[in-house]
Amino acid sequence: MKILLVNPQCADTFWSFKYALRFISRKVANPPLGLLTVSALLPGDWEKRIIDMNDISLREEDVSWADLVFIGAMDIQRHSVKHVIRMCQKLNTKMVAGGPLFTSEPEEWPMIDYLVLNEAETTLPWFLKDWEQGTPQHLYQTDEFPSLALSPVPDYYLLNMKKYATLSLQYSRGCPFDCEFCDITALFGRKVRTKSTEQVLAELGSLYSLGYRGNIFFVDDNFIGNKAKLKRDLLPKLIGWTKERNYPFRFNTEASINLADDEELMKLMVQAGFESVFVGIETPEQESLAGCNKMQNTQRNLVDDVRRMQHSGLQVSGGFIVGFDQDSPSVFQRQIEFIQQSGIVTAMVGLLNAQRKTKLYQRLKDEERLLDVSSGNNTDFSMNFIPRMNLDFLMEGYRRVLKEIYSCKPYYQRVRHFLRNYKTGLHTHRKMTFANVKALIRSMFVLGVLKQGQFYYWRLFVWTIFHCPENFSEAITLAIYGYHFRKIYSIA
């Protein structure tokens, strides 16, 4: 059997880092980890290739070569998925599809030959058994949440690793919290399931043996969902593993705000090589947090929480949302002030959208406020429901937030504010690479000469050398990120 695994193209978004990646001669931020895992679940004697359409175009000869085309996708890849489907139909090549897009709305994809939904560790073996017997069905789905002991080492060898800024690894699935707007618990459950430490080290070992050195993103939706196991088992062994190999990787992940309550856990993460963490802050408005059932963020000093993580050696990037039913007219200014005060440089502020499978989607449907399916990109100035706040007022406020936090002056101020509070981690011991030098030179030319904001760039450049030279690389990286954010949001 010849298998073509296709990752459809994602739209340019906040997280694509499209304009930042050019500084380090990379094309894609992250690889399609789901497809690499699916590949490893397929019979070993099947011939497999992968096409990441964020890197290269899908050609008709690629599809013609394959006996089956496997498509994995999220909402934000919907447009590209349709292109892949049309090509497969034209060439009469059978399709197998899975991932969040298809799992959330299987009824929308009758043209797909075989829908293998939910988690592949459970449903893919059913499909493979039927395929071998010549009786494949159109739909495979389940309510079961499988043990991650069944999850294999992904087929990383299929990748051209030089194309990616960061590689990916998954430790856990599920989240103990149940926010109204989030579909994670519907897709993966509230019970946090984890791989064994031996599995994680085997995956890291695979990447290490393939010669990879660099950034690794733990794609868990909440890495600290089982804090006790992390502190008792994974992190102590990961610290030893990375130390023995002279810290070949730099880790980042996602976690809930209660990470700030556990100094021991933060210390262990930094010792293991974690350098940044994404946290869903959402909003400083208590009523909105309670309204969306984000209770873990209520009754806290969120600015202090962020600063504790920064001081521990973890850079914090944050997710923020406007458009909640409980948002007051002052929410936009409060978001601006919170982001500036906290020093969260990478602050993704998006408009609330209702994803299928969420409690928010069902509530809005019951209230007859839904308009369309979500684009999957909450920073594209679209909403798929009727908000309580006047829509024109909401959009005007949203644009003001973006301009106030990503215009050159406030952005570079926030970078300096962050660097004052940030305690450097293991990255200070790393040598300057050729890619780093190239990015620095390009930043000096593009940001320091060609583009608007040259004064603020050079001011940060000099300030960092004199006040925190150990953070110089981080300062330049954040300056480059700011350029990407301004391009994405069309901010002069």
Buried (B, 14 or more C-beta within 10 A) or exposed (E): EEBBBBBBBBBBBBBBBBBBBBBBEBBBBBBBBBBBBBBBBBEEEEEBBBBBBBBEEBEEEBBEBBEBBBBBBBBBBBEBBEBBBEBBEEBEBBBBBBBBBBBBBBEEBEEBBBBBBBBBBBBBBBBBEBBEEEEBEEBBBEEEBBEBEEBBBBBBEBBEBEBBBBBBBBBBBBBBBBBBBBBBBBBBBBEBBBBBBEBBBEBBEBBBEEEBBBBBBBBBBBBBBBBEBBBEBBBBBBBEBBEEEEBBBBBBBBBBBBBBEBEEBBBBBBBBBBBBBBBBBBBBBEBBBBBBBBEBBEEBEBBEBBBBBBEBBBBBBBBBBBBBBBBEEEBBBBBBBBBBBBBBBBBBBBBBBBBBBBBBBBBBEEEEBBEEBBBBBBBBBEBBBEBEBEEEEBBEBBBBBBBBBBBBEBBBBBBBBBBEBBEBBBBEEEEEEEBBEEBBEBBBEBBBEEBEBBEBBBBBBEBBEEEBEEBBBBBBBBBBBBBBBBBBBEBE
